[in-house]
Structures are given as C-alpha cells and as structure tokens.
Amino acid sequence: MKWRTIDIVIAPVLGAALGLIFWVWNSIGGAWYEAANAVTPGFGGIAVGIWLLGGVLGGLIIRKPGAAIFVEVFAACVSAAIGNQWGITTIYSGLAQGLGAELIFALFMYRRFGAGVAMLSGVGAASGAWLLEFFLFGNIAKTFAFNATYYVSLAVSGAVLAGVVGFVVVKALASTGALDRFAAGRERTQLV
C-alpha cells in the first residue's frame, strides 16, 4: 500500500497526459454534451465519461490509496491551467470525480482491478460529478426528470467511456511492457 518512487513519478505524468486529453475533449465533449442535452435535457451526461478517466486509470495502474484522486485532480489542474471554459471549477470537478473513483477502489481494499471494478469506479466518478453539480452548480433547482436522466446518462458514460475504455487502455499498455514495473504489467507476464 506504500507509494514507491515510480508511483510518485508516474502519477503526475499520467495526470499531465490525461489533462491534455481532457483539454482536447473540452471542445468535442462540450459540443456532444450540448447536442445531447438539446435532444433530451439531462442526456448530456453521456459525453462526460472521458473526463472521468483520470481516477479510473490512476487506480488501475498505480493501485495505491490516493492514486485515483491524485491523477484525476492533477489532470483537472492541467486542463484548467491550459485554459478551458470552466476555469477553476474544473479542479472541483476533478476532486469530486477522483473521490468517487477512489471510494470504489477502497471498497475492494485495493485488491481487485478487473473490468467490473473499472466500470464501478467509472460509475463512482460519475456519482461524484453528479453530486458536485447537484449541490454546487445549481442542478438542485432543476427538475427530478432532468436530474434522474442526467445521473443515468452520467453513470452509463462513466461505466463505458471511463471504466471499459480505461480497462482496455491499461490492458493495451500492459501488453506493450510499458507497465512492467506495476502490478498491472506483472499480471500480463504471469499469464504468459
């Protein structure tokens, strides 16, 4: 459970790389969010999953307490520092999303890291995002139908775009040998 030097080095590198991905996704995902909301209010949550990847990937790769929160917040800080339409609130979102993912890894005591746990951590990150937006960003004033639709679409997006995609990315990285210094990479070598 103790962080190694390699964990301390890789966490911000992973966070910075994801922050750049988030920054690119800000315009693509933002447009998708608005278009989906125009079709059905609350359905915009379906586009959010990519922004939830930090906590999922941090937890799946580093597998130590605090990794999901750290990577998600670091990625949010990079995205905000480069510049985006949400400014400092991006960091609040990163904290809520990272905490949601972290709670799932903690629930499994940092011992299970399969596709199911990855999907649940994506849903956990989505739940964190939903709670933050409900209480701090004004969604509490919106209708029950909006909030229910938004939560379901966020949860599906978190499970698929953060959970499944995150799991596939980790497996792909492990297959190249890039994660051999981590448990995710050692699992690959044990199966061969």
C-alpha positions in Angstrom: 0.0 0.0 0.0 3.0 2.3 0.3 3.8 4.5 -2.7 7.1 3.7 -4.4 9.3 6.3 -6.2 8.0 5.0 -9.6 4.4 5.6 -8.4 5.2 9.1 -7.3 6.9 9.8 -10.7 4.2 8.2 -12.9 1.1 9.7 -11.2 1.8 13.3 -12.3 3.0 12.1 -15.7 -0.2 10.2 -16.2 -2.2 13.2 -14.9 -0.5 15.5 -17.3 -1.1 13.3 -20.2 -4.8 12.9 -19.3 -5.0 16.7 -18.7 -4.1 17.2 -22.3 -6.7 14.6 -23.4 -9.2 16.5 -21.2 -8.3 19.8 -22.8 -8.8 18.3 -26.3 -12.1 16.7 -25.1 -13.3 20.0 -23.7 -14.5 21.2 -27.2 -15.5 17.8 -28.5 -17.2 16.6 -25.4 -18.6 20.0 -24.7 -20.3 20.1 -28.1 -21.6 16.5 -27.7 -22.9 17.4 -24.2 -24.8 20.4 -25.6 -26.2 18.4 -28.5 -27.4 15.5 -26.3 -29.0 18.0 -23.9 -30.8 19.6 -26.8 -32.3 16.3 -27.7 -33.3 15.3 -24.1 -32.5 17.6 -21.1 -30.0 15.7 -18.9 -28.8 13.4 -21.6 -25.6 15.4 -22.0 -24.1 13.3 -19.2 -23.5 10.7 -21.9 -20.5 12.7 -23.1 -18.8 13.1 -19.7 -17.1 9.7 -19.4 -13.8 10.8 -20.9 -13.4 13.4 -18.2 -13.7 10.6 -15.6 -10.8 8.6 -17.0 -8.1 10.0 -14.6 -9.4 8.4 -11.5 -10.0 5.1 -13.2 -6.6 4.9 -14.9 -4.8 6.1 -11.8 -6.4 3.4 -9.7 -6.0 0.7 -12.2 -2.3 1.4 -12.9 -0.9 2.6 -9.6 -3.2 0.6 -7.3 -2.4 2.5 -4.1 -4.6 4.6 -1.8 -5.0 8.1 -3.2 -3.9 7.3 -6.7 -7.4 7.8 -8.3 -7.8 11.2 -6.6 -4.3 12.4 -7.3 -4.4 11.5 -11.1 -7.9 13.0 -11.6 -7.1 16.2 -9.8 -3.7 16.6 -11.5 -5.4 16.1 -14.9 -8.0 18.6 -14.0 -5.4 21.1 -12.9 -3.5 20.7 -16.3 -6.8 21.1 -18.2 -7.6 24.3 -16.2 -4.1 25.7 -16.5 -4.1 25.3 -20.3 -7.4 27.1 -20.3 -11.0 25.9 -20.7 -14.5 27.3 -20.4 -15.0 26.2 -16.8 -11.9 27.7 -15.2 -11.2 26.9 -11.5 -14.4 24.8 -11.2 -12.6 22.1 -13.3 -10.4 21.4 -10.2 -13.5 21.0 -8.0 -14.9 18.5 -10.6 -11.6 16.6 -10.6 -11.7 16.3 -6.9 -15.3 15.1 -6.8 -14.7 12.6 -9.7 -11.4 11.3 -8.3 -13.0 10.8 -4.9 -15.9 8.9 -6.4 -13.5 6.5 -8.2 -11.2 6.2 -5.2 -14.1 5.1 -3.0 -14.7 2.1 -5.3 -11.1 1.0 -5.2 -11.1 1.4 -1.4 -14.3 -0.6 -1.2 -12.4 -3.5 -2.8 -9.5 -2.8 -0.5 -7.2 -2.1 -3.5 -7.1 -5.8 -4.3 -9.4 -6.2 -7.3 -8.8 -4.5 -10.6 -10.9 -6.3 -13.2 -13.3 -4.9 -15.8 -16.2 -4.9 -13.3 -14.2 -2.8 -10.7 -13.1 -0.5 -13.5 -16.7 0.0 -14.6 -17.8 0.6 -11.0 -15.1 3.1 -10.5 -16.3 5.0 -13.6 -19.8 5.0 -12.1 -18.3 6.2 -8.8 -16.5 9.0 -10.6 -19.8 9.9 -12.3 -21.6 9.9 -9.0 -19.1 12.3 -7.6 -19.6 14.6 -10.6 -23.4 14.4 -10.2 -23.3 15.2 -6.5 -21.0 18.2 -7.1 -23.1 19.6 -9.9 -26.3 18.9 -7.9 -25.3 20.9 -4.8 -22.7 23.4 -6.0 -23.5 24.0 -9.7 -27.3 24.5 -9.4 -28.7 21.3 -10.6 -30.7 21.1 -7.3 -33.0 23.7 -8.8 -33.7 21.6 -11.9 -36.5 19.0 -12.3 -36.4 15.5 -11.0 -36.6 14.2 -14.6 -33.5 16.2 -15.6 -31.5 15.0 -12.6 -32.6 11.4 -13.0 -31.8 11.4 -16.7 -28.5 13.2 -16.1 -27.4 10.7 -13.4 -28.3 7.7 -15.5 -26.5 9.1 -18.6 -23.5 10.0 -16.4 -23.4 6.6 -14.9 -23.6 4.8 -18.3 -20.9 7.1 -19.7 -18.7 6.6 -16.6 -19.1 2.8 -16.9 -18.3 2.7 -20.6 -16.1 5.7 -21.5 -14.2 5.7 -18.2 -14.5 2.1 -17.0 -14.4 0.0 -20.1 -12.1 2.3 -22.0 -9.8 2.7 -19.0 -9.6 -1.1 -18.6 -8.8 -1.6 -22.3 -6.1 1.1 -22.2 -4.4 -0.5 -19.2 -4.5 -3.9 -20.8 -3.1 -2.4 -24.1 -0.3 -0.6 -22.2 0.5 -3.8 -20.2 0.7 -5.8 -23.4 3.5 -3.5 -24.7 5.5 -3.9 -21.5 5.1 -0.2 -20.5 3.6 -1.2 -17.2 6.0 -4.0 -16.2 7.1 -2.0 -13.1 3.4 -2.1 -11.9 1.1 -4.9 -10.8 -1.0 -4.3 -14.0 2.0 -5.2 -16.1 3.2 -8.1 -13.9 -0.3 -9.7 -14.3 0.4 -9.9 -18.0 3.7 -11.6 -17.6 2.3 -14.1 -15.1 -0.3 -15.2 -17.7 2.3 -15.9 -20.4 
